[in-house]
């Protein structure tokens, strides 16, 4: 399946994201607010985080539990006392319910147990459940998360005129297999492609070497992928100078518990492989 005809990409999948307001929201399969594809959507209208009853995005936690990846591997013991969680992202791992934290003591996203979240009962009422879906289209190439990254690529921004600064979010590196605080590489499986104002939000997180089966996905360009422009600073220090592109592929990881986790991954985070489900 590696390199089959359906796996060939060209520049016809490019979408200009320099003007987010130029793109019309459509109702989709993965959500009700989608752009370019019915599988490129927000978790929900409005806030992409799990909010408290009072509307805050941060939840107090009890430190000391393991942060886990999507296969249930313990990555690091959490040292913080608060976390922000992505809406609708829940898994049963190591025999207990977990929610996906946006950032952890591992310097990455990761799963944290419900029973270590302060106000657990309130959290359960607020967290929701949203999973990306199978497109039902052809299974294409087999990939795995690569064991390398490019520093120059990682530093570029995926959002036109990003205000996050050189070390802030909205970096291409947010979608690459970076070395984390546990000295292991890992990368995000995402619910939406960045640059469209949909959040570029993480739906799962996996170690390098994890298999990713690409599948066909309908888009407005007719191509089974989405490429967006990347941005570097212009002479005035604004991220408005285009420098290359980043392509995102849709597919799934079959986690160790047999659950298929669908979503988008940067092609730059992947390398061709064999043995995909």
C-alpha positions in Angstrom: 0.0 0.0 0.0 3.0 2.3 0.3 3.2 4.7 -2.6 0.0 3.5 -4.3 -1.6 5.8 -6.9 -4.1 7.2 -4.4 -1.2 8.2 -2.2 0.3 10.6 -4.7 -0.1 14.3 -3.7 0.4 17.5 -5.7 0.0 21.2 -5.2 -3.7 21.0 -6.1 -4.5 20.5 -2.4 -3.2 24.0 -1.5 -5.5 26.3 0.4 -4.6 29.9 1.1 -5.2 30.6 4.8 -4.0 34.2 4.9 -7.6 35.4 5.0 -9.5 33.1 7.4 -12.7 35.1 6.9 -12.6 34.1 3.2 -13.6 30.6 4.1 -17.2 29.6 4.6 -18.2 27.4 7.5 -20.1 24.3 6.5 -21.9 21.6 8.5 -19.9 18.4 8.5 -19.4 14.9 9.7 -16.9 15.6 12.5 -18.7 18.7 13.6 -21.1 21.5 12.7 -18.5 24.2 11.9 -16.1 22.9 9.3 -13.9 24.4 6.5 -12.6 22.9 3.2 -13.7 19.4 4.4 -16.6 17.9 6.3 -13.9 16.2 8.4 -11.9 19.4 9.2 -14.0 20.8 12.0 -14.2 22.5 15.4 -14.9 20.3 18.4 -17.9 22.5 19.0 -19.1 26.0 18.5 -17.2 28.5 20.6 -14.7 27.3 23.2 -12.6 24.2 22.2 -11.7 23.6 25.9 -13.6 21.9 28.7 -14.9 24.9 30.7 -15.9 25.0 34.3 -19.5 25.8 35.2 -18.2 29.4 35.7 -16.7 29.5 32.2 -13.0 29.1 33.1 -10.7 26.9 31.0 -8.3 25.8 33.8 -9.1 22.9 36.1 -7.3 22.2 39.4 -5.7 18.7 39.5 -4.0 16.4 42.0 -0.4 16.0 40.8 1.4 12.7 40.8 -0.6 10.6 38.4 0.9 9.3 35.1 0.4 11.3 31.9 -0.2 8.7 29.2 -0.1 8.6 25.4 -2.9 7.2 23.2 -1.6 3.6 23.7 -1.7 3.9 27.5 2.0 4.2 27.9 3.1 6.2 30.9 5.1 9.2 29.7 5.8 11.1 32.9 4.4 11.8 36.4 2.5 15.1 36.4 4.0 17.8 38.6 1.6 20.6 37.9 -1.5 21.6 39.9 -3.7 22.7 37.1 -4.5 21.7 33.5 -6.5 22.8 30.4 -8.4 20.0 28.7 -9.6 19.7 25.1 -13.4 19.4 24.8 -14.9 16.0 24.1 -11.6 14.0 24.2 -12.0 11.0 26.6 -10.4 7.6 26.7 -10.3 4.6 29.0 -6.7 3.9 29.6 -5.0 1.7 32.3 -8.5 0.7 33.5 -9.8 4.2 34.2 -11.3 7.3 32.4 -8.8 9.9 31.1 -9.2 13.3 29.5 -6.8 14.9 27.1 -4.7 17.7 28.6 -3.4 20.4 26.2 0.0 20.6 28.0 1.6 18.5 30.7 4.8 18.0 32.6 6.0 16.1 29.5 6.0 19.3 27.5 3.3 17.8 25.3 -0.3 16.9 25.2 -1.3 13.8 27.1 -4.1 11.9 28.9 -4.7 12.5 32.6 -7.1 10.5 34.8 -10.5 11.9 35.8 -10.0 10.8 39.4 -7.1 13.3 39.7 -9.1 16.3 38.5 -10.5 18.5 41.2 -14.3 18.6 41.0 -14.4 15.3 39.1 -18.2 15.2 39.1 -18.5 18.7 37.6 -15.8 17.8 35.0 -17.7 14.7 33.9 -20.7 16.9 33.3 -18.7 19.4 31.3 -16.3 17.3 29.3 -18.6 16.0 26.5 -17.5 13.4 23.9 -16.5 14.1 20.4 -14.6 11.6 18.2 -13.4 12.1 14.6 -15.1 9.7 12.2 -14.1 7.3 9.4 -14.6 8.8 6.0 -15.5 5.4 4.5 -13.1 6.0 1.6 -10.1 4.1 0.3 -7.3 3.0 2.7 -4.2 4.6 1.2 -0.6 4.6 2.3 0.9 3.2 5.5 3.1 5.5 7.6 4.6 5.7 11.0 5.5 8.7 13.2 9.1 9.5 12.3 12.0 9.7 14.8 13.2 13.1 13.7 12.3 16.7 13.0 13.7 19.7 11.3 14.4 22.7 13.6 14.0 25.3 10.7 10.6 23.8 9.8 9.4 23.6 13.4 10.1 27.3 13.9 7.7 28.5 11.1 4.2 29.5 11.9 1.0 27.9 10.7 -1.1 31.0 11.3 -0.8 34.1 9.2 0.4 37.1 11.2 0.6 35.0 14.3 0.9 37.0 17.5 2.3 34.2 19.6 6.0 35.1 19.2 8.9 32.9 18.2 8.6 30.5 21.2 4.8 30.6 21.4 2.1 28.3 19.9 1.0 28.2 16.3 4.4 26.8 15.3 4.8 24.1 12.7 6.6 22.2 15.5 3.3 21.8 17.3 2.6 19.1 14.6 6.0 17.4 14.5 7.5 14.5 16.6 9.5 16.6 19.0 11.7 15.3 21.8 9.7 15.8 25.0 10.7 16.1 28.6 10.9 12.3 29.0 13.5 12.3 26.2 11.2 10.5 23.9 9.7 11.7 20.6 6.0 12.0 20.2 3.5 13.8 18.0 -0.1 15.0 17.9 -3.0 13.5 16.1 -5.3 16.5 15.5 -9.0 17.1 15.0 -8.6 20.1 12.7 -6.0 21.4 10.3 -4.4 24.6 11.7 -4.6 28.0 10.0 -8.4 28.1 9.5 -9.3 29.4 13.0 -10.7 26.0 14.0 -8.2 25.5 16.7 -5.8 23.0 15.1 -6.9 21.0 18.1 -5.2 17.8 19.4 -7.4 14.7 19.6 -4.6 12.2 20.7 -0.9 11.9 21.2 1.5 9.0 20.2 5.1 8.0 20.4 7.4 7.9 17.4 7.1 4.6 15.6 3.3 4.5 15.9 1.6 3.3 12.7 -0.7 5.7 10.9 -3.0 4.5 8.1 -3.9 7.2 5.7 -7.4 7.2 4.2 -9.1 9.2 1.5 -11.0 12.3 2.7 -13.3 14.6 0.7 -12.2 18.2 0.4 -13.3 21.2 -1.7 -10.2 20.9 -3.8 -11.0 17.3 -4.7 -7.6 16.2 -3.3 -7.4 13.8 -0.4 -5.2 16.1 1.7 -4.9 19.8 2.7 -1.8 21.9 2.3 -1.5 25.2 4.1 1.1 28.0 3.8 3.8 28.5 6.4 4.9 31.9 7.6 8.2 33.5 8.7 8.9 37.0 9.9 9.1 39.8 7.3 11.4 42.8 7.7 9.0 44.4 10.2 9.0 41.3 12.5 5.5 40.2 11.5 4.7 36.6 10.4 3.4 37.5 7.0 6.1 36.2 4.7 5.2 32.8 3.2 7.9 30.2 3.4 6.9 26.8 2.1 3.8 24.7 2.9 2.7 21.9 5.3 0.5 19.1 4.1 -2.0 17.3 6.4 -3.2 13.8 5.8 -6.4 12.2 7.2 -6.3 8.7 8.7 -6.2 6.7 11.9 -4.1 5.1 14.5 -5.3 1.7 15.8 -4.4 2.1 19.5 -3.2 -0.8 21.6 -6.8 -1.4 22.9 -8.0 -1.8 19.3 -9.8 1.6 19.2 -9.3 3.5 15.9 -8.4 7.1 16.6 -9.2 9.2 13.5 -7.7 12.6 12.7 -5.2 14.6 10.7 -1.4 14.4 10.9 1.3 16.5 9.2 3.0 14.6 6.4 6.3 16.0 7.8 5.7 14.0 11.0 5.4 10.8 9.1 7.6 8.4 7.1 6.4 5.5 4.8 6.1 2.2 6.6 4.5 -1.2 6.4 2.3 -3.3 8.7 -0.6 -0.8 9.1 -4.0 -2.1 10.0 
